[in-house]
């Protein structure tokens, strides 16, 4: 249980284009979804917290106009990287809180974005 | 100071060896503690939760020291398949974000 489906797994896009990443909770309802980014050999860093039916909360230094987050339903959160640049190339991953203490949170499979 | 700090390694150990990782956290109000395993280019997967009383799962033992604010992971009888990055993760409670360590790289050598 507690599966988060994320896709696409891999995407290559040209500079200036936009890319949408989807995360779906398959067997639970997620009022909150966390979006992380991981650069090579670095830790996962929280970018933003999406909240169903309201605006996302962005971490300091993350441009909300560049990384658009939509959480329109209890099972779907999307992250759109707008006007992508090569420096946006990274591993993006979502996680959804599961209300089972000490089970940890389930992560999506991640999206490796390469901007050329 | 970072929320969670780990020795990045790398740790290169022979098969059958015992290896231990430590991780310190800065927020004394942290409630939940986990070790995750991340294989190259894959998502992190929960290895084990860390309880105050310490817990063991086969060859893996995790311990929490609240007074000193650190958690540890001990791997006994290392297998080649244990090669991965081990992430220390701390959480403030349900509905809150994770804080990740940078991960400790382990390579088990035949």
Interface residues (C-beta under 8 A of the other chain):
Chain A: X32 X34 X42 X43 X44 X45 X46 X49 X91 X93 X95 X97 X99 X101 X102 X103 X104 X105 X107 X108 X109 X110 X112
Chain B: X32 X34 X36 X41 X42 X43 X44 X45 X46 X49 X51 X87 X89 X91 X94 X95 X97 X98 X100 X101 X102 X103
